[in-house]
Amino acid sequence: DEMLNMGFKEEIDEILQETPEGKLTWLFSATMPEEVRRISNQYMVKPFELSVGQPNAGNDDIDHQYITVRPKDRYEALRRFLDFDRDVYGLVFCRTRRDAGELAEQLSRDGYRTDALHGDLSQAQRDRVMERFRNRQLRVLIATDVAARGIDVDNITHVFHYNIPEDLNFYTHRSGRTARAGRKGISLILAHPKDLGIIRRLEKRLKTQFTPASIPSGQEIFEKRLLDFFQRLKSAEGHPSIEPMLPQLVQELEGVSREELIHRLASMTMSRGMKAHLSSGSLDAGAKASRSNTRGVELFINIGALDVDGKAGFLSLICGHSRIPGSSVGKIDLSSKHAFFHVAEEDAEKVIRAFDGSQYQGRELRVNASKPKTQKGKKKAFKKGKKKYQGAWG
């Protein structure tokens, strides 16, 4: 359908006029706008229409999200999402080839493995870019709507809409690049506050809800990256060639306390970009998100700082017992005897089931979805078995 808008309709008419009258004609289109339907009526005799799924129906495996951000902060917001989740393997859509090229160049300068796919590329250049993306030499591909037609890449985790498409049909094409073959995916719009009306129209068209996401803060990115580092450090295997040097290395660190060593290791992991995140403020141009609107589902557990070795120990316990990756765990609020923590919505039930009936240091563990704050501002956990968990936005 987009090819027709680009002027290929005349060529299609010319080709079809040269074909014999007695023929079988098959027409395929991801969407069926009026112009495509007119071609089918003109060149096909009593055609049968076969459709897969319902018209305008969305993919239930796609989590449709949006943030509200000022145009000048849009680039920094995108970087924060990429830095918060190191497992992002995604597409970023721009309206024009110029925007796509400039965004790819800027991300590359800042150290991201990315390239652009747009109409100025030759077929050979396009093939090289796509090969690098499929081989995961590129973490993020920046594309225009037309250039991205026909992209079929497995395991894309995120689709970012750097601009809302002018034609809302394009949104379906864009978001459909993720959540394929039964996998989950996220489609995130970086919206101007004035774009909220367009999002409401998309909700009606797709018959689905778009949930407001929160832009990760610099502190959240810092904590997540630090916990991920120590998680990898804890599971790393020692190398045999280091063993002869261990006595000397231990002597070098003589007098350095455990806490001081951890602090120095953490400080060494801080990159220049990480320091920039920490010094920047909130980018959210909309209403300040409540705690229930933070990333994922908030869960309660009846262990706290007295039971584990800080947040790193807590994260190790949660991930090790429920067998979920550290990247699925978000914000952690650790009190002395209990904790609240966020997990990806698709992992919430898995975590609850994993801890059901479990014990820790002779005490029965209890994990539930947390209740919203009471009128006095205090939060309580659901009693076990009383209520099923809900997503962070209900």
C-alpha positions, -999 to 999 in steps of 0.1 A, spaced: 0 0 0 29 24 8 44 16 -26 13 29 -43 17 62 -24 53 64 -38 41 63 -74 43 26 -83 6 23 -90 11 32 -127 37 5 -131 14 -21 -114 -14 -11 -138 9 -13 -168 21 -48 -158 -14 -61 -151 -28 -48 -184 -2 -69 -203 -11 -102 -186 -35 -126 -203 -72 -125 -194 -72 -162 -182 -50 -161 -151 -50 -166 -114 -43 -135 -95 -33 -133 -58 -29 -100 -40 -13 -97 -6 -13 -66 16 -6 -61 53 -34 -36 54 -63 -31 30 -69 6 24 -94 17 -3 -68 21 -30 -56 -15 -27 -92 -28 -26 -99 -8 -58 -71 -26 -76 -84 -60 -65 -119 -51 -78 -105 -38 -111 -82 -67 -120 -98 -97 -102 -130 -115 -110 -153 -122 -80 -123 -124 -56 -124 -142 -23 -109 -122 6 -90 -141 32 -78 -123 63 -56 -134 92 -69 -121 125 -94 -93 130 -92 -60 111 -71 -34 130 -66 -60 158 -33 -57 176 -9 -84 187 -16 -93 223 21 -101 229 30 -64 223 31 -42 253 21 -7 240 37 20 260 44 58 257 63 85 275 57 123 273 89 141 266 99 175 253 115 175 218 149 187 232 150 158 257 139 131 233 174 119 225 185 117 261 153 98 269 160 72 242 196 69 256 183 62 291 161 33 279 190 18 260 213 22 290 188 9 315 182 -24 297 214 -37 281 194 -65 265 175 -41 241 177 -53 205 155 -29 187 143 -7 159 139 31 162 116 47 137 120 82 123 98 101 99 124 112 74 157 98 61 175 129 73 163 123 109 172 86 107 207 94 94 214 122 120 201 100 149 222 70 139 253 93 136 247 108 170 242 74 187 273 61 170 293 90 184 281 82 218 292 46 216 261 27 206 263 0 179 238 14 154 233 23 118 205 38 96 183 22 70 167 47 46 159 54 10 193 69 1 210 35 5 218 13 -25 206 -23 -24 241 -34 -16 244 -9 13 210 -20 26 220 -56 25 252 -49 45 233 -30 71 206 -57 75 233 -84 77 250 -66 105 217 -61 123 207 -98 120 241 -109 132 237 -85 162 267 -65 153 242 -37 156 222 -33 187 198 -7 174 187 -1 138 173 34 129 148 33 101 122 51 81 88 36 75 93 29 38 129 15 42 118 -8 70 91 -26 48 100 -62 44 122 -64 75 119 -98 90 143 -102 119 137 -126 149 139 -116 185 135 -79 182 127 -68 218 117 -32 214 103 -8 188 108 29 196 88 55 178 110 85 178 82 104 161 45 93 160 38 83 123 18 108 103 -3 79 89 -16 59 119 -16 27 97 22 29 99 20 23 137 7 -12 131 35 -19 106 61 -5 129 50 -23 161 46 -56 143 84 -59 140 85 -71 176 67 -99 195 69 -125 167 66 -163 170 49 -161 204 76 -139 220 68 -107 240 79 -73 228 76 -36 237 64 -8 214 73 26 230 62 60 217 84 90 226 54 114 225 51 152 228 25 162 254 3 174 226 3 139 210 -18 123 237 -49 127 216 -33 107 188 -25 80 213 -61 78 224 -71 74 187 -46 46 184 -61 29 214 -96 30 199 -83 17 165 -63 -12 179 -87 -19 208 -59 -20 233 -46 2 261 -14 22 259 3 24 293 24 54 304 60 44 311 84 62 333 117 74 319 145 57 339 162 82 361 200 85 362 200 70 397 179 40 385 203 34 356 233 36 379 218 12 404 207 -13 377 241 -13 359 259 -16 392 238 -46 404 242 -62 369 280 -58 372 282 -75 407 258 -102 395 282 -110 367 312 -107 391 296 -132 415 290 -158 388 323 -153 370 347 -183 370 383 -179 381 411 -184 355 438 -209 362 466 -185 352 457 -162 380 461 -188 408 499 -185 411 495 -147 417 468 -150 443 491 -147 473 507 -115 459 473 -100 449 459 -107 484 489 -90 499 484 -60 477 449 -56 491 460 -62 527 443 -36 550 415 -28 525 382 -37 541 355 -56 522 332 -25 521 361 -3 508 370 -29 481 333 -30 469 332 8 469 363 10 447 351 -17 423 318 1 419 336 34 413 357 19 386 326 8 367 313 43 363 318 56 328 316 92 316 281 86 303 270 71 336 282 102 355 263 124 330 231 104 337 235 109 375 239 147 371 208 151 349 173 155 362 139 141 352 129 142 316 92 134 320 72 162 304 39 148 317 25 144 352 49 129 377 44 92 377 32 76 409 51 47 424 25 23 411 34 35 376 70 26 378 85 -1 356 68 -35 359 48 -51 387 56 -42 423 60 -72 446 63 -75 484 86 -101 502 90 -107 539 128 -105 540 149 -73 542 183 -58 548 188 -78 580 185 -110 560 206 -103 529 239 -86 520 225 -54 506 207 -49 472 232 -71 454 225 -100 478 188 -94 475 189 -94 437 210 -126 438 184 -143 460 154 -132 439 170 -141 405 186 -174 418 154 -187 434 130 -177 406 154 -182 377 148 -148 361 175 -126 347 187 -96 366 175 -74 338 139 -83 347 142 -67 382 137 -30 384 136 -7 415 143 -23 449 132 -7 482 149 -26 510 137 -21 546 151 -40 576 126 -69 576 108 -66 543 113 -53 507 93 -40 477 107 -47 443 96 -44 407 98 -72 381 88 -74 345 51 -80 342 55 -113 324 78 -126 352 56 -116 382 35 -148 385 67 -169 380 84 -152 409 53 -156 431 50 -193 423 88 -199 428 87 -186 464 54 -203 473 61 -226 502 98 -217 503 118 -211 534 148 -189 541 169 -193 573 141 -214 588 114 -188 580 85 -193 555 88 -168 526 58 -148 513 57 -129 480 26 -110 470 17 -82 447 18 -50 468 -13 -29 475 -15 8 466 -9 33 494 -36 36 520 -51 70 530 -24 73 557 3 68 530 13 34 542 15 4 519 3 -31 528 8 -64 510 -20 -86 498 -26 -115 521 -16 -148 506 -42 -164 483 -67 -136 486 -61 -118 453 -43 -124 421 -16 -100 411 -23 -71 387 0 -53 364 16 -21 374 -12 -1 356 -41 -25 367 
